[in-house]
Amino acid sequence: MNKEINCPLHYTMNLIGTKWKPLILFHLLEGGLRSGVLQKQIIGVSNKMFTQTVRELEKDGLITRKVYPVVPPKVEYTLSKRGESLESVLRSLDAWGLADVKR
């Protein structure tokens, strides 16, 4: 482990611990989505925050962005291998939330 990382949970939360990142990653678990479709699935996210968040996820290597050379522009996001490795974490959070809501 990198000696600058004192706490693995802190490291992980820095990568995925914002309001929108886990939601975007979760929606990509089933496969790639066009930008507009993905954004519509994230209820309440503004254009600015969506763009900022996917850029951060791409920079951190959790998602990939593919731009198709067509008019109008077509952009598709998919999970990278690194992003796919978060599947069990994201599904566990989803299951916990479902169970807690039912309480």
N, C-alpha and C positions, 0 to 999 in steps of 0.2 A: 504494500500500500504506500502511496505517496506520503512522505513524512509531513507534508503540509495539511494533510487530511487527518484530523484528530478523531472525527466521529463519522462513521460511514452513513448514519442516518442524516446527519447534517449535509453531507455531500449529496445524497440522493434528493433531499428536499430542495437543495439549491437547483438541481436539474429539473425536477417535476413539481415543485411545491407552490406554484402560483394557482390562481383561481381557474385559469383556462387550460393549462397544459395537460392535466390528467384527463380532462374531458375530450380534448382533441385526440390524444393518444388512444383513449378508450374507443372512440368512434372509428379509428383506423384499424382496430384489431381484426375486423372482418374483411379488410382489403382496402385498396386505394380508393380515394374519392376525389372528385373534382372539387376545386376550391369553393365554388358557390354552394355545392351540395353539403360539403363539410361545415361551412360557416352556418348554414341554415339549421343544422343539427345541434349547434351550440347555442342554445337559447340565451339571449341577453348579451352576447358578445358584440361589441361594436366593430366596424370595419377596421379601425385603427388598431384595436387590441388584438383582433384576429391576425392581422398582418404581422404585428410585432411578435405575437406568440409563435406563429409558425416559423418566422425567421429565427427566433431563438432556438426552437426545437431542431431546426435544420442545422444551425450553427453548432449545436451540441451533438449532432450526429444521431438524433433519435428518429427523425423522419427524413425522407427524401422528397424532393420537388422535381417534377418533370414538366417541362414546358413544351407543348406541341406547337409546331410552326404552322398554325392555322389562324384564320380570321373568322370570327372573333377569337381572341387568345383562349387557349385551353391549358389549364394548369391542374395537375393531379398530384396529390400527396399520398405517400405510402409510408408505413413504418420501415425503418432500416432494421438490420439484424439486431443492432443495439436496442432499438425501440421495441422490437418483438420480445426481447428478453425481459421486458417489464410486464408481460401479459399476466402472469400469475399475481403480481402485485395489484394491477388494475382490476382484475376480476375479483380478487379478495376484497378490495375496497368497495366494489359494486355490491357484492354479496352482503358485506357488513351493513351497508346503507339500507339495502332492502330489508334485512332482518330487523334493524333498529327502527325503521319506519313502521313496521308491523307491530312493534311492542306497544 
